[in-house]
Amino acid sequence: MNDVKLGLKENWRQFSLLVIINGFVGGMIGMERSILPQLAEVEFGIAAKTAVLSFIVAFGITKAFANLFTGTLASRLGRKRLLLLGWALGLPVPFLLMFAPTWGWVIGANILLGAHQGFAWSATVVMKIDLAGERDRGLAMGLNEFAGYLAVALAAFATGWIAGEYGLRPYPFYLGVGLSVIGFLATLLLVRDTHAHMATEAVTSQVPRLEQIFRDTS
């Protein structure tokens, strides 16, 4: 533990890797956002507004519950295992969307996507905070959100263009296949758990612990 150092400069390789991986996480949302309403109308005969409401509600509720348990799971499973769990849940999503015979399959895919986002996005946030330490925490969060939401926009643009050129299915969702496979393998092979960094900061930190976490943060 004596060899563990905190800070963006000291951990720039792992931090940069996590920024890229969070970009892939964001890309998984963008993959579907620009084309699902059109897919609902053209292939399933569902009004776009109804479709948007249904898949966003399914996604949002699942992501909220996943976020609620992220802290506990990060402590029990470890940060890297939580990130791997998030990617494992995301792997089936593009295939479900690609081959969905009914709109119910699309809703099911968004339930998985919500869990994937809750675990994977939050895991990268926690790991970046662990690496950055107290001094650089704000910058770490800013870079994380910038990478994630930039990727959302770029993936939405890319899948919209692909759909316009080659049709709504299956080609736009190939992007999601690539993102999920690379994200899972990069996490498995390259990412290191940051528990030791968290333990190092806990020894030196002067910030008092919250006694009632849910109440105080709400």
HELIX and SHEET records of a PDB file:
HELIX    1   1 TRP A   12  ARG A   33  1                                  22    
HELIX    2   2 LEU A   36  PHE A   44  1                                   9    
HELIX    3   3 ALA A   48  LEU A   77  1                                  30    
HELIX    4   4 ARG A   79  GLY A   90  1                                  12    
HELIX    5   5 VAL A   93  PHE A   99  1                                   7    
HELIX    6   6 TRP A  103  ALA A  132  1                                  30    
HELIX    7   7 ARG A  137  TYR A  166  1                                  30    
HELIX    8   8 TYR A  171  PHE A  173  5                                   3    
HELIX    9   9 TYR A  174  LEU A  190  1                                  17    
HELIX   10  10 HIS A  195  THR A  204  1                                  10    
HELIX   11  11 ILE A  213  THR A  217  1                                   5    
END                                                                             
